[in-house]
Amino acid sequence: MPLFWCYLLSVHLLMVSTPVGASVSRSFKDCSQFFYMHTPPEGIRGDALRRICQRYRDQLHYATLYDSSQRLPLYSAYIFKKSDGKRRMDTPWMYEPQLVSDDESGNMRVLPLSDDSLPQIEESQAVLEDFTDAVAYERGSLNPDQHQAEPEEKSATYALTNVIPQITGFLQASWDPYLDVIRRRLNNFCRGKSFIVTGATISGATIQRDRLDRIAIPKHLWLAYCCPWFDRNSPYEVRFMFPSYGGYALNEETGHSVVEVPLKTLETFLKSQTNMDSNLAIFYKGCPSENRFKRKTKDLQAVLV
């Protein structure tokens, strides 16, 4: 083989074998597959936004829009996996190294046991110590492990860049049951991929540690799903919730019932919140149904035959 072609072949093999580069950047190009039609939500504001392609053991699992100034994820986007809803209890909490330094690996890492490197980590993101005295709050994941199926998919949700402080009563009485309702609905009636975006609105309050503001406390939690291909023979009480629907709730001790609404209604509500713009759009073109397109194609094929 001529030397020139050997050189080209070696370059090609190097490109194929080299892992995907930075997971934290100004775009989601490395993990756009977690958004419907590869299109992230528009109209969500923040002071220091970082776009994280959440990577665990060299595999991408979901995408997170993270506000480093408030040490809070504004949303996580993921593909729902049909599951039995069981939780993974033996996974340690992890942090995102590339928020510490651009030269770091893209894989999330277990928080260190020593305090030597914690000052660098806690400058850019939340750490476990931030929750130590915040007794009213629990660590709630935007991409919850009960919406994933395989052990590594579940483990990847235990990143503190995927975590927001949730009032304990709200998490246990309202949000966790709502996540299970969504799980069972998509398990039973979604026939294709289900794209989910779960996010938070900002309240202005913070969790403090050593008299310093550490983590912004969400005012609301919200969730929207997009399932373009669904069971058209499902019962009416769930059929009108496809291809897309959503819900939101106050992150409070009382008055925290989840309100389920159509996608457009959810977007209208979110536009009134402090970190949202008037052009807010969660899914590309509002997540149109593919069922009608498939049906028209079959009808056309019948006519042609």
N, C-alpha and C positions, 0 to 999 in steps of 0.2 A: 504494500500500500504506500502511495506517495506520502512524503513527510507532511505536506500541507493538509491532506485529508486526515492523517493521524492526529494532527494538532486540533482540527475542527472536532473530531470525535472525542478527544480528551476534554475539550471545553464543554461539549454537550453533556458528557457523563458527569462532569463536575457540577453543572447547573442542575441536572436532574437529582443528584444525590445530596445537594446542599439544602438544609432545612429552610423553611420560610423564615424571612428575616424578622424585623422588629414587630412585636405584638402590640406595642403602645405607640400610637402615632396620631396624626391629624385626620386620618380617614380610617374606614373599616374595610379597605380593599382586600385585606388578607382573610377576612371572615365575613364577607358580605352574604354568604350562603345562609346565615341565620336570620336574614330579613326577607320578607316577602318581595319577590321580584328583585332581590339584591339591593333594595332601596331602604336606607335607614329612615327613621322618623325625622320630620322637619319641625323647626320652630321651638326647640327646647334650649333654653339659655343657661349659661353658667359662667363663672368668672375665670376658671382655669380648667377648661374641659380637656380630658384625655380620653381617647378612644382605645379601649382595651379589647384585643382579641384574646379571650381567656383561654390559656393553653395549660394543659396538665399532662405530664408525661409525653411530651412532644405531639399531643393531639389537640386540635382546636375544639372547644365545646360550646361556647356561646360568646356574645359580644356585650360589652358594658360601656355606657357613657358615664364617665367618672369626673366629678368636680373635685379636684385636688384641694382647692381653697376651703371647701366645706367638708372634705373627707367623707364624701357621700356619693354613692352611685345614683344618678338621676334616672337611669333605666338599665335593665338587662334584657337582651333579646335572645331567644332560644327557640329551638324546634322541639315541640312536645313529643315525648316518647311514651307510648302506651305502657302502663305499669300497674302493679297491684297497690301502689301507694305506700309501700314500706319505706321507712327512713333508714338511712345509713348512719350508724351510731359511733363507729370507730375511726372516723376521719379527723385528723387534727386540723385546726384552722391555719390558713395559709395567707401569704401576702404576695403582692405583685412586685418583683424585683426591678422591673423597668421603670416604675415610678420613682425608684431611688436613683437609678443611673441608666442612661441610654445604652451603656456598654454591657448591661447585665443580660442574662438569658431571658427568653420569653416565657419560660416555664414558671408557674407559680410555685412558691416554696413554703415549707413549714416555717412558722415563726421561730426564731432562734431562742434557745433556752437561756443564753447569757444576755446581759444587758449591753454588751459592747457595741453591737450594731443597731440596737433599737432606736437611738436618737436619729440616725439617718433615715430609718424606715418611717418613724412616726412624723417626720416632717411632711411627707407626701401622702400618707394614708392612715387610716385608723389601725390601732393595735388593741390587743385584748385588755390592756390596762385601762383603756378608755371606758370600758364597760364595768370595771370592778366596783365602783361606788354608784353606778347608775342603776340602782336596785329596781326602779320602776320599769326598766326596759330590758328587752331580750334581743339577741341578735337574730334578725329575721332575714332570710335570703330572698332576693328578688327572683332569681331563678331557683326554685325550690327543688330539693332532691326528689321529692315525691312525684315530680313531673318528668323524671328521667328513669331509665330502665336498667342500664348496665352499671356494674359497680364503679367503674372509672368515671362514667358520666355523673353519677351521684356524688362521688368524691370531689369532682371539679367544682361543685357548687359551694364548697366550703372555703371560699376565698373571701377575705374581709372586704375586698373591692366589690363584692356582690351582696354586701350586708348593709342593712339600715337598722337603726334603733326603733323597735316597735314596743308600744305599751303592752305589758304582759297580758292584761285582760283582753285587749283588742286582738292580739295574735291568737290566743287560745280560743276565744269565744266567737270570733268573726272571721278573721282572715284565713286561718288554717282550714276551717270547715268550707270556706268558699273555694280555696284551692282544690279541695277534694271534690267539690261539685264540678268544677271545671275538668278535673281529671276524669271523672266518670262520664261526663258529657262527651268529651273528645274521644275517650276509649270506645264508646258505644256508637257514636254517630258520625265521626269524621272518617272519611274513606281515603284521604290523602294526607299530605303533610299539614301539620298545624303549626303556624308561626305565632309565637306569643311575645308580647312586649309588656313587661311589668316595671312600673316606675313609681316615683315619689314626687310630691310637691313640697315646697319649702315653707316652713312656718316662721322663720326668723329666730326661733329659740335654738339653743345649743346645749350639748353635754359638755361640761367643763371638767378639767382635771388640773390640779395645782393652780386654780384660778385662771386658767387659760381656756378659751373656746377651742373645743376639739372636734366635735361632730355636730353637724346640723341635724336638728330633729325634724323629721317629715311631718307635714300637716295632714296630708292624705297619702294613701296608697292607691294605685290604680293598676288595672290589668286589661289588656285587649288581646283577643285572639283572632286569627284569620285562617279559616279552613275552606279554601275555594271549592274543594270536591268533597261533598258530604252526602249522607243518606237522605234522599228526597222522600223516602217512605217512613221517616221517623215521625213520632207523635207530634201533633201540632204544637204542644206546649214547649217543645224544644226546636222544632223545625224553623220557627221564625227567628231563632237565635243563630242562624247560619246564613251566609258564610262567615259573618263576623259579629262579635258582640263584645261587651266590656263591663267593667264594674269599678266602683271606687268606694272608699270609706275613710272616715276620720280616724286618725291615729290618736285616739283618746280613750280614757278609761270607761266613759259612758257615751251613749249616742254614736256607737261605732258600727252599726249594721251596714253591711255591704249593699249598695244600690246597684242593681244590674240594669244596664241601659244599652241601646243601640250604639254603634261605633260613633256616628255623627254626634249624638247627644253627649257621649263621653268627651269627644274633642271640643265641643262647645263649652262644656263645664271646665275643662282644663285650660282653655284660653283665658279664663278669668283669673288664673293663678299667677303668682309673681314671677315664676321662672319659665313662663310660656309666652310665645308670640301669637299674633292673630293668624298667622299662616300655618299653625300647627296641623300636621298630618301624620298619623301614626303608620298607616299602611298605604302603599302605592295605589292610587286611584280608589281608595276606600275598600280594597279587597273584594273585587267583583267575583261573582260566582262563576265557576267553570262548568257547572251542571247544565246551564242553558246552552252554552256553546257546544258541549258534547251532544246534547239532545238535538240541536239544529243540524249538526254534522250528520247524525244518524238519519234524520228525516230526509236530508238532501241525498244521502247515499241510497235510501229506499226509493226515492223518486227516479234517480238515475238508473237503478236496476229495473 
